[in-house]
Amino acid sequence: MVQIVENLVAGPSEAPPFEFYVYRNPGDGETVMGYLSSEGVAHNGGRQATWKSAPFGVPVRDAYLQALDLARRHGVERVWVNDPEGLFPAASRPTRAAGH
C-alpha cells in the first residue's frame, strides 16, 4: 500500500518518497495539472536503476493515479503531494485506495 504524505518531514533512515507536484496550467492559468518528478528506482540488488517520471500537461487527477500506480509497481511506499497552492486538496483526490 502506498502512503500519501502531505507535509514532507523525512527521517534519517527513511527512503525518500516519490514527489507528485501540483501546478496550474501556464497556458490558461486555471486548469490544475500534476506530474511525478523524475525519480530513480534502484533494483537488482542496487546494481541497476530505472528513472521514472510522468509527463507534463496531464490533468491532476490522471497524473495522481499514474503516480500511485508507478509507486506501487516499483515498491515505493510513500508519495509526497507537493501542492504549495492547495490546488488538489485531499478531499478532491480519487477515493480508490492508494496503490490499488
TAHUZI-V563073 format. One record per pair of residues at least 24 apart in sequence whose ideal C-beta (glycine too) atoms are under 8 Angstrom apart, sorted by the first residue. I is the first residue (numbers start at 1). J is the second residue. Records with the same first field share a line. If there is no record, write none. Layout:
BEGIN
I=J / J
END
This chain:
BEGIN
1=97 / 98 / 99 / 100
2=68 / 71 / 72 / 76 / 77 / 78 / 79 / 98 / 99
3=77 / 78 / 79 / 98
4=78 / 79 / 81 / 90 / 93 / 98
5=78 / 79 / 80 / 81
6=80 / 81 / 90
8=80 / 82
15=76 / 77 / 78
17=76 / 77 / 78 / 79 / 80
18=52 / 67 / 70 / 71 / 76 / 78 / 79 / 80
19=79 / 80 / 82
20=63 / 64 / 67 / 79 / 80 / 81 / 82
21=82 / 83
22=60 / 81 / 82 / 83 / 84 / 85 / 87 / 88
23=85 / 87
24=85 / 87
25=57
31=59
32=59 / 60 / 87 / 88
33=57 / 58 / 59 / 60 / 63
34=58 / 59 / 60 / 63 / 64 / 67 / 88
35=63
36=63 / 66 / 67 / 70
39=76
41=74 / 75 / 76
43=74
50=74
60=87 / 88
61=93 / 94
64=88 / 93 / 94
65=94
68=98 / 99
69=99
71=99
72=98 / 99 / 100
END
